[in-house]
């Protein structure tokens, strides 16, 4: 169970951990955005639909 009163040093260390986690999260999101921008510039935008399999028929349709 959580204590009713936290000491000043516990509060500061928690704030520092949260601050660090937020900073790391922002860096990661910026890197992801840069990667998406580079992908879009290259014209290789990923699609959510898979490509259909190649046609293996010999040209004669039933």
N, C-alpha and C positions, 0 to 999 in steps of 0.2 A: 504494500500500500504506500502511497506517496506521503511524504512528510508534510505537515502543515506549514512549517517554516523552513526555508532553505537558507543556508548561510550565503554570504556575499560571494565567497570564492566558488561555491557550487554553481551559483547562478551565472557567474562570469564564465566558468568553464563550459557550461551548457550553451551559453550564447556564442562562445568561440567555436564550439563544435558545429552549431547550426550555421554560423556565418561561413565556416569553411565548407560545409556541405552545400550550401547555396552557391558559393563561388565555383565549386567543382561542377555542380549541375549546370550552371550557366556556361562554363567553358565547354562542357560536353555538348550542350545544345547548339552552341555556335559552330563547333566543328561539324556537327551533323548538318547544319544549314549550309555550310560551305561545301560539303560533299554533295549535297543535293543540287546546289547551284552549278557545280562543275559538271555533274551528270547531265543536267538540263542543257547546259551550253554545248556539251558534246553530242547532244541529240540522241542519247541512249537512255531515254527516260524509261524506267521500268514499268511494265504493264502488270495489271493484276490478273489478266486472263492469260492462261497458257496458250502457246501456239498449237494449232491442230497438228496431228501427226501427218507425215508425208503420205501422199496417195500411193498405195502399193499395187493398185490395179494395173492391168496390162493395156488399158485403154478401151477394152470391150466392156460396155455396161450391160448388165442383165436385163 
